[in-house]
């Protein structure tokens, strides 16, 4: 594994009841994020402009329709669809929602959907502290970044609203996600082989696994 790798990860304190409610609740609209136009601000893609309105897909109406439809789905539906293709950690574990997603090629429209999904999780989380969601990638190993050079975006999720941040203590950010990284990398089968595999046992919530047919 490696090469053009793009990852999204978080660990958010949440009860089992909150997790189940989040799984079954459709994604919120873009208003859940206070500053969506600042998605790339401060990181490796600082000069990019996020296309939340899908205007750049005007010539591909079918693709735009698919992204819009996905924004109306539930986390259970979205995560099950991802999990059917592997490389998806999504579970309730030790009092927290844990997510670690891997894509070989960057699809920032799909990532925006994932960010909306996790921004909506704040309504079901425990505590008042903002929880970071990290998005990073490039020509990198799928583990957590060694420095902030491959960080693409950082979303801080609060109880009622989320916001993108141009700065965050990097060491604390990575340390808070370390256990999720270990679980994700541990589920990769023969990572150095020509065709790495994926063992979803223990890294997928049972409800997601059933929906995914894994």
C-alpha positions in Angstrom: 0.0 0.0 0.0 1.1 3.6 -0.4 1.6 5.7 -3.5 -1.3 8.1 -4.0 -3.0 7.5 -0.7 -5.7 9.7 0.9 -7.0 9.2 4.4 -9.6 10.6 6.7 -9.7 9.7 10.4 -11.3 10.7 13.8 -11.9 9.4 17.3 -15.0 11.0 18.8 -16.3 10.3 22.4 -19.8 8.9 22.0 -22.1 6.4 23.7 -23.4 3.3 22.0 -26.9 4.9 21.8 -25.4 8.0 20.3 -23.5 5.9 17.7 -26.6 4.0 16.7 -28.6 7.3 16.4 -25.8 8.8 14.2 -25.7 5.8 12.0 -29.4 6.0 11.2 -29.7 9.8 10.8 -29.4 11.4 7.3 -26.5 13.7 6.8 -27.0 17.4 7.7 -26.9 20.1 5.1 -23.8 22.3 4.6 -25.0 24.7 7.3 -23.6 22.3 9.9 -20.1 23.6 8.9 -19.6 27.3 9.9 -16.9 28.0 7.3 -17.1 25.5 4.4 -15.2 27.8 2.1 -12.1 27.4 4.3 -11.9 23.6 3.9 -8.3 23.9 2.5 -7.2 26.9 4.4 -3.7 26.8 6.1 -2.6 23.3 4.9 -1.0 21.7 1.8 -3.8 22.8 -0.6 -4.1 26.3 0.8 -4.5 27.9 -2.6 -7.4 25.6 -3.6 -11.1 26.6 -3.5 -13.6 23.9 -2.4 -16.4 23.2 -4.8 -19.2 22.3 -2.5 -21.8 23.4 -5.1 -20.4 20.8 -7.6 -20.2 23.6 -10.2 -17.1 22.0 -11.8 -19.2 18.9 -12.5 -21.6 20.8 -14.7 -20.5 18.8 -17.7 -21.0 15.5 -15.8 -24.6 15.7 -14.5 -24.8 12.0 -13.6 -21.7 12.3 -11.4 -23.1 15.4 -9.7 -26.4 13.7 -9.1 -24.7 10.8 -7.4 -22.8 13.1 -5.1 -26.0 15.0 -4.3 -27.8 11.8 -3.6 -25.0 10.6 -1.3 -25.4 13.7 0.8 -29.0 12.7 1.6 -28.0 9.2 2.8 -27.3 8.0 6.3 -23.8 7.2 7.6 -24.9 3.5 7.7 -25.6 3.6 4.0 -22.4 5.5 3.1 -20.1 3.4 5.3 -21.6 0.1 4.2 -21.0 1.1 0.5 -17.4 1.9 1.3 -16.9 -1.1 3.4 -18.0 -3.4 0.6 -14.8 -2.3 -1.2 -12.5 -2.7 1.9 -10.1 -0.4 3.7 -12.7 1.0 5.9 -12.6 1.2 9.7 -15.9 2.4 11.2 -17.0 1.2 14.6 -18.0 2.0 18.2 -15.0 1.1 20.3 -14.2 1.9 24.0 -16.7 4.7 24.3 -16.0 6.4 21.0 -16.9 6.6 17.3 -13.8 5.6 15.4 -13.4 6.1 11.7 -10.3 5.6 9.5 -11.0 5.7 5.7 -8.5 5.0 2.9 -8.8 5.9 -0.8 -6.1 5.2 -3.4 -7.1 8.2 -5.6 -8.2 11.6 -4.3 -11.9 12.3 -4.8 -12.5 15.5 -2.9 -16.2 15.5 -3.7 -16.6 12.1 -1.9 -14.4 13.5 0.9 -16.7 16.5 1.3 -19.5 14.0 1.8 -17.5 12.2 4.4 -16.8 15.4 6.2 -20.5 16.3 6.3 -21.1 12.9 7.7 -18.6 13.4 10.5 -19.7 17.0 11.1 -23.2 15.6 11.8 -21.8 13.2 14.4 -21.2 16.1 16.8 -24.9 16.1 17.7 -24.6 12.6 19.1 -21.1 13.0 20.7 -20.3 13.1 24.4 -18.8 16.3 26.0 -18.4 19.8 24.8 -14.9 19.8 23.4 -14.4 20.1 19.7 -13.0 16.9 18.2 -10.6 16.9 15.2 -11.2 15.1 11.9 -8.0 14.8 10.0 -7.8 14.6 6.2 -4.3 14.0 4.6 -2.6 12.3 1.7 -0.5 12.4 -1.4 2.4 10.2 -2.2 2.4 8.8 1.3 2.0 5.6 3.3 -1.6 5.2 4.6 -0.5 5.6 8.2 -0.7 8.9 10.1 1.5 11.7 8.8 4.9 12.3 10.3 4.5 16.1 9.9 1.9 18.5 8.7 3.2 18.6 5.1 0.6 16.1 3.9 -2.3 17.5 5.9 -5.0 18.7 3.5 -7.8 19.7 5.9 -8.8 19.7 9.5 -12.4 19.8 10.7 -13.2 20.5 14.3 -16.5 19.0 15.3 -18.6 20.5 18.1 -21.9 19.6 19.5 -24.0 21.9 17.3 -21.6 23.0 14.5 -18.3 22.1 13.0 -15.6 24.4 11.6 -12.4 24.1 9.5 -9.3 25.2 11.3 -6.0 26.4 9.7 -4.0 25.3 12.8 -3.9 22.6 15.4 -1.2 21.2 17.7 0.1 18.5 15.4 1.6 16.1 18.0 -1.6 16.0 20.0 -3.6 15.5 16.9 -1.6 12.5 15.8 -1.4 11.0 19.3 -5.2 11.2 19.7 -5.6 9.1 16.5 -2.8 6.6 17.1 -4.9 3.7 18.4 -7.3 4.0 15.4 -4.3 4.0 13.0 -3.0 0.8 14.7 -6.3 -0.9 14.3 -6.6 0.1 10.6 -3.1 -0.9 9.6 -3.5 -4.2 11.5 -6.5 -5.1 9.3 -4.4 -4.8 6.1 -3.4 -8.2 4.9 0.1 -8.5 3.3 0.6 -4.8 3.0 3.9 -5.1 1.2 2.6 -7.6 -1.3 1.5 -7.0 -4.9 -2.2 -7.2 -4.0 -2.8 -6.2 -0.3 -6.0 -7.5 1.2 -8.3 -6.4 3.9 -9.7 -8.2 7.0 -12.7 -6.4 8.3 -13.2 -8.5 11.4 -13.0 -6.2 14.4 -12.8 -2.9 12.5 -16.4 -2.7 11.2 -19.4 -2.2 13.4 -21.7 -5.3 13.1 -24.6 -3.1 11.7 -22.3 -1.8 9.0 -20.9 -5.2 8.2 -24.4 -6.7 7.7 -25.4 -3.8 5.5 -22.2 -4.2 3.5 -22.5 -8.0 3.2 -19.1 -8.6 4.5 
